[in-house]
Amino acid sequence: MPKQDLNAAVAANSVGVNVSRAVGPALGGIMVAQIGITAPFWFNAFSNAAVIGALFWWHSPRGRDQRLPVERFFSSIRTGFRYARYKPQLRATLIRAVSFFLFASAYWALLALVTRTQIAGGPDLYGYLLGAIGASAVGGGLALPWLKGKLGANRLVAVGTLGTAVAMLLFGLARDAVTALLASLIAGVSWIAVIAVLNVSAQLALPEWVRGRGLAIFVTTFFGALSLGSAIWGQLAGLTGLPPALFVAAAGAIATIPLTWHWKLQTAAGMDLTSSMHWPTPVLSHDIEQDRGPVLVTVEYRIRSQDREAFYRRWKSRQRAAPRRRLSVGRLRG
């Protein structure tokens, strides 16, 4: 998507996901109550046949002519990790993602137990609560462009994190379905606000040539934090009980707001990651056939020994003065 449409596109995609999240759990709860625990799993397994058929039928649009050979698998993965490691804007997004999902995973991991042990509800109530989270997220997704325009990316994530903490406090206090339903509504709109902004920030921090790998790292971070957090909060709930675990998660989520405020999210303001294409045609030491590869292009800067310290001081000063400046990356030799 063009950059000017990226926020709306991510919001639309999130609305589509959460429409399913709103309807599916409620249907699943009804099926469990009326048919049995295995019914939703069989139904979901067969429903994927349509998705598989669509993937076989769909053909990606032909892109521009690419004359370079395809990258090798493992070397391309290493390139993606190296880019994520040394790209400050992407690192900031990943840090904010870990800090949110690690604590927000608490209510996803413990909601079934809250429904059964605190409210004495069954699978139908659990489905309704999940459906309420999805429905609230749909409403939040529709309002997301307006909210982001009013608050900005960083403040919107902070508000969403605060809303998630409030939802976990309510889940910890819930002893009836109404309180749990209110918590679900707050959790849904908070979830969509944070995840959509983080998704856009990750995409804007990545140039086209590494966007797929960078987004894969973002998604891996997302699910990794959810998995690790779920294990932590499950263990803590087993030791202390459900309410204390949810209260600790809420306090941790609130604490991340000031602790991670230094790492700013990307809004594409003043940042252009498209290739400048200003360099001249390279002079090759020998002819390379079109089907040979992979090709590694290196740029070497040879610095005289007596100028090395002065060069490093000047280089560091330029980095501090213009952290967003697009600099050539190469190999330095003294």
SULFENVEN-V716854 format. One record per residue. N is the residue number from 0. PHI is phi in radians with two decimals (NA if undefined). BURIAL is I if it has 24 or more other C-alpha atoms within 12 Angstrom, else O. Layout:
n=N phi=PHI burial=BURIAL
n=N phi=PHI burial=BURIAL
This chain:
n=0 phi=NA burial=O
n=1 phi=-1.05 burial=O
n=2 phi=-1.01 burial=I
n=3 phi=-1.20 burial=O
n=4 phi=-1.84 burial=O
n=5 phi=-1.17 burial=O
n=6 phi=-1.08 burial=I
n=7 phi=-1.16 burial=I
n=8 phi=-1.16 burial=I
n=9 phi=-1.12 burial=I
n=10 phi=-1.11 burial=I
n=11 phi=-1.11 burial=I
n=12 phi=-1.09 burial=O
n=13 phi=-1.14 burial=I
n=14 phi=-1.09 burial=I
n=15 phi=-1.06 burial=O
n=16 phi=-1.08 burial=O
n=17 phi=-1.42 burial=I
n=18 phi=-1.07 burial=I
n=19 phi=-1.10 burial=O
n=20 phi=-1.16 burial=I
n=21 phi=-1.33 burial=I
n=22 phi=-1.48 burial=I
n=23 phi=-1.04 burial=I
n=24 phi=-1.07 burial=I
n=25 phi=-1.11 burial=I
n=26 phi=-1.10 burial=I
n=27 phi=-1.09 burial=I
n=28 phi=-1.10 burial=I
n=29 phi=-1.15 burial=I
n=30 phi=-1.14 burial=O
n=31 phi=-1.10 burial=I
n=32 phi=-1.20 burial=O
n=33 phi=-1.65 burial=O
n=34 phi=-1.97 burial=O
n=35 phi=2.62 burial=O
n=36 phi=-1.20 burial=O
n=37 phi=-1.49 burial=O
n=38 phi=-1.02 burial=O
n=39 phi=-1.09 burial=I
n=40 phi=-1.20 burial=O
n=41 phi=-1.12 burial=O
n=42 phi=-1.08 burial=O
n=43 phi=-1.16 burial=O
n=44 phi=-1.08 burial=O
n=45 phi=-1.25 burial=O
n=46 phi=-1.15 burial=O
n=47 phi=-1.25 burial=O
n=48 phi=-1.06 burial=O
n=49 phi=-1.14 burial=O
n=50 phi=-1.15 burial=O
n=51 phi=-1.09 burial=O
n=52 phi=-1.08 burial=O
n=53 phi=-1.13 burial=O
n=54 phi=-1.19 burial=O
n=55 phi=-1.18 burial=O
n=56 phi=-1.36 burial=O
n=57 phi=-1.38 burial=O
n=58 phi=-2.18 burial=O
n=59 phi=-1.17 burial=O
n=60 phi=-1.12 burial=O
n=61 phi=-1.22 burial=O
n=62 phi=-1.46 burial=O
n=63 phi=-1.21 burial=O
n=64 phi=-1.06 burial=O
n=65 phi=-1.98 burial=O
n=66 phi=-1.65 burial=O
n=67 phi=-1.42 burial=O
n=68 phi=-1.21 burial=O
n=69 phi=-1.21 burial=O
n=70 phi=-1.17 burial=O
n=71 phi=-1.24 burial=O
n=72 phi=-1.06 burial=O
n=73 phi=-1.24 burial=O
n=74 phi=-1.17 burial=O
n=75 phi=-1.19 burial=O
n=76 phi=-1.12 burial=O
n=77 phi=-1.07 burial=O
n=78 phi=-1.09 burial=I
n=79 phi=-1.10 burial=I
n=80 phi=-1.12 burial=I
n=81 phi=-1.13 burial=O
n=82 phi=-1.12 burial=I
n=83 phi=-1.09 burial=I
n=84 phi=-1.20 burial=O
n=85 phi=-1.81 burial=O
n=86 phi=-1.72 burial=I
n=87 phi=-1.03 burial=I
n=88 phi=-1.14 burial=I
n=89 phi=-1.25 burial=I
n=90 phi=-1.03 burial=I
n=91 phi=-1.08 burial=I
n=92 phi=-1.12 burial=I
n=93 phi=-1.15 burial=I
n=94 phi=-1.12 burial=I
n=95 phi=-1.12 burial=I
n=96 phi=-1.14 burial=I
n=97 phi=-1.06 burial=I
n=98 phi=-1.12 burial=I
n=99 phi=-1.43 burial=I
n=100 phi=-1.18 burial=I
n=101 phi=-1.06 burial=I
n=102 phi=-1.61 burial=I
n=103 phi=-1.17 burial=I
n=104 phi=-1.14 burial=I
n=105 phi=-1.07 burial=I
n=106 phi=-1.32 burial=I
n=107 phi=-1.15 burial=I
n=108 phi=-1.31 burial=I
n=109 phi=-1.89 burial=I
n=110 phi=-1.09 burial=I
n=111 phi=-1.08 burial=I
n=112 phi=-1.22 burial=I
n=113 phi=-1.05 burial=I
n=114 phi=-1.08 burial=I
n=115 phi=-1.42 burial=O
n=116 phi=-1.61 burial=O
n=117 phi=-1.51 burial=I
n=118 phi=-1.85 burial=I
n=119 phi=1.05 burial=O
n=120 phi=-1.68 burial=I
n=121 phi=-2.04 burial=I
n=122 phi=-1.11 burial=I
n=123 phi=-1.16 burial=I
n=124 phi=-1.14 burial=I
n=125 phi=-1.05 burial=I
n=126 phi=-1.11 burial=I
n=127 phi=-1.14 burial=I
n=128 phi=-1.15 burial=I
n=129 phi=-1.11 burial=I
n=130 phi=-1.11 burial=I
n=131 phi=-1.14 burial=I
n=132 phi=-1.07 burial=I
n=133 phi=-1.16 burial=I
n=134 phi=-1.11 burial=I
n=135 phi=-1.11 burial=I
n=136 phi=-1.14 burial=I
n=137 phi=-1.08 burial=I
n=138 phi=-1.07 burial=I
n=139 phi=-1.14 burial=I
n=140 phi=-1.13 burial=I
n=141 phi=-1.17 burial=I
n=142 phi=-1.59 burial=I
n=143 phi=-1.07 burial=I
n=144 phi=-1.02 burial=I
n=145 phi=-1.16 burial=O
n=146 phi=-1.10 burial=I
n=147 phi=-1.18 burial=I
n=148 phi=-1.15 burial=O
n=149 phi=-1.39 burial=O
n=150 phi=-1.79 burial=O
n=151 phi=1.48 burial=I
n=152 phi=-1.10 burial=I
n=153 phi=-1.19 burial=I
n=154 phi=-1.20 burial=I
n=155 phi=-1.15 burial=I
n=156 phi=-1.15 burial=I
n=157 phi=-1.10 burial=I
n=158 phi=-1.14 burial=I
n=159 phi=-1.11 burial=I
n=160 phi=-1.13 burial=I
n=161 phi=-1.11 burial=I
n=162 phi=-1.10 burial=I
n=163 phi=-1.09 burial=I
n=164 phi=-1.10 burial=I
n=165 phi=-1.10 burial=I
n=166 phi=-1.08 burial=I
n=167 phi=-1.19 burial=I
n=168 phi=-1.09 burial=I
n=169 phi=-1.16 burial=I
n=170 phi=-1.07 burial=I
n=171 phi=-1.16 burial=I
n=172 phi=-1.59 burial=I
n=173 phi=-1.13 burial=I
n=174 phi=-2.23 burial=O
n=175 phi=-2.55 burial=O
n=176 phi=-1.18 burial=I
n=177 phi=-1.14 burial=O
n=178 phi=-1.10 burial=I
n=179 phi=-1.13 burial=I
n=180 phi=-1.15 burial=I
n=181 phi=-1.07 burial=I
n=182 phi=-1.07 burial=I
n=183 phi=-1.14 burial=I
n=184 phi=-1.12 burial=I
n=185 phi=-1.16 burial=I
n=186 phi=-1.10 burial=I
n=187 phi=-1.14 burial=I
n=188 phi=-1.18 burial=I
n=189 phi=-1.20 burial=I
n=190 phi=-1.06 burial=I
n=191 phi=-1.17 burial=I
n=192 phi=-1.11 burial=I
n=193 phi=-1.29 burial=I
n=194 phi=-1.17 burial=I
n=195 phi=-1.20 burial=I
n=196 phi=-1.15 burial=I
n=197 phi=-1.12 burial=I
n=198 phi=-1.08 burial=I
n=199 phi=-1.10 burial=I
n=200 phi=-1.06 burial=I
n=201 phi=-1.12 burial=I
n=202 phi=-1.18 burial=I
n=203 phi=-1.24 burial=I
n=204 phi=-1.44 burial=I
n=205 phi=-2.06 burial=I
n=206 phi=-1.30 burial=I
n=207 phi=-1.06 burial=O
n=208 phi=-1.22 burial=O
n=209 phi=-2.17 burial=I
n=210 phi=-1.13 burial=I
n=211 phi=-1.06 burial=O
n=212 phi=-1.19 burial=I
n=213 phi=-1.14 burial=I
n=214 phi=-1.20 burial=I
n=215 phi=-1.09 burial=O
n=216 phi=-1.14 burial=I
n=217 phi=-1.09 burial=I
n=218 phi=-1.15 burial=I
n=219 phi=-1.09 burial=O
n=220 phi=-1.09 burial=I
n=221 phi=-1.01 burial=I
n=222 phi=-1.26 burial=O
n=223 phi=-1.11 burial=O
n=224 phi=-1.15 burial=I
n=225 phi=-1.10 burial=I
n=226 phi=-1.17 burial=O
n=227 phi=-1.10 burial=I
n=228 phi=-1.09 burial=I
n=229 phi=-1.05 burial=I
n=230 phi=-1.12 burial=O
n=231 phi=-1.12 burial=I
n=232 phi=-1.26 burial=I
n=233 phi=-1.13 burial=I
n=234 phi=-1.11 burial=O
n=235 phi=-1.14 burial=O
n=236 phi=-1.12 burial=I
n=237 phi=-1.16 burial=O
n=238 phi=-1.52 burial=O
n=239 phi=-2.01 burial=O
n=240 phi=1.85 burial=O
n=241 phi=-1.16 burial=I
n=242 phi=-1.01 burial=I
n=243 phi=-1.05 burial=I
n=244 phi=-1.10 burial=I
n=245 phi=-1.18 burial=I
n=246 phi=-1.17 burial=I
n=247 phi=-1.12 burial=I
n=248 phi=-1.09 burial=I
n=249 phi=-1.12 burial=I
n=250 phi=-1.12 burial=I
n=251 phi=-1.12 burial=I
n=252 phi=-1.09 burial=I
n=253 phi=-1.12 burial=I
n=254 phi=-1.15 burial=O
n=255 phi=-1.20 burial=I
n=256 phi=-1.07 burial=I
n=257 phi=-1.28 burial=O
n=258 phi=-1.20 burial=O
n=259 phi=-1.88 burial=I
n=260 phi=-1.11 burial=O
n=261 phi=-1.12 burial=O
n=262 phi=-1.54 burial=I
n=263 phi=-1.50 burial=I
n=264 phi=-1.48 burial=I
n=265 phi=-1.60 burial=I
n=266 phi=-2.16 burial=I
n=267 phi=1.24 burial=I
n=268 phi=-1.26 burial=O
n=269 phi=1.22 burial=O
n=270 phi=-2.19 burial=O
n=271 phi=-2.23 burial=O
n=272 phi=-1.76 burial=I
n=273 phi=-1.24 burial=O
n=274 phi=-1.13 burial=O
n=275 phi=-1.31 burial=O
n=276 phi=0.97 burial=O
n=277 phi=-1.63 burial=O
n=278 phi=-1.42 burial=O
n=279 phi=-1.34 burial=O
n=280 phi=-1.10 burial=O
n=281 phi=-1.19 burial=O
n=282 phi=-1.64 burial=O
n=283 phi=-1.57 burial=O
n=284 phi=-1.27 burial=O
n=285 phi=-2.75 burial=O
n=286 phi=-1.17 burial=O
n=287 phi=-2.12 burial=O
n=288 phi=-1.25 burial=O
n=289 phi=-1.11 burial=O
n=290 phi=-1.64 burial=O
n=291 phi=-1.67 burial=O
n=292 phi=3.13 burial=O
n=293 phi=-1.29 burial=O
n=294 phi=-1.87 burial=O
n=295 phi=-1.93 burial=O
n=296 phi=-1.83 burial=O
n=297 phi=-2.09 burial=O
n=298 phi=-2.09 burial=O
n=299 phi=-1.90 burial=O
n=300 phi=-1.93 burial=O
n=301 phi=-1.70 burial=O
n=302 phi=-1.90 burial=O
n=303 phi=-1.12 burial=O
n=304 phi=-0.97 burial=O
n=305 phi=-1.25 burial=O
n=306 phi=-1.80 burial=O
n=307 phi=-1.12 burial=O
n=308 phi=-1.12 burial=O
n=309 phi=-1.11 burial=O
n=310 phi=-1.12 burial=O
n=311 phi=-1.12 burial=O
n=312 phi=-1.11 burial=O
n=313 phi=-1.14 burial=O
n=314 phi=-1.11 burial=O
n=315 phi=-1.14 burial=O
n=316 phi=-1.15 burial=O
n=317 phi=-1.20 burial=O
n=318 phi=-1.12 burial=O
n=319 phi=-1.22 burial=O
n=320 phi=-1.31 burial=O
n=321 phi=-2.43 burial=O
n=322 phi=-1.16 burial=O
n=323 phi=-1.70 burial=O
n=324 phi=-1.15 burial=O
n=325 phi=-1.39 burial=O
n=326 phi=-1.90 burial=O
n=327 phi=-1.27 burial=O
n=328 phi=-1.88 burial=O
n=329 phi=-2.65 burial=O
n=330 phi=-1.83 burial=O
n=331 phi=-1.73 burial=O
n=332 phi=-2.22 burial=O
n=333 phi=-1.55 burial=O
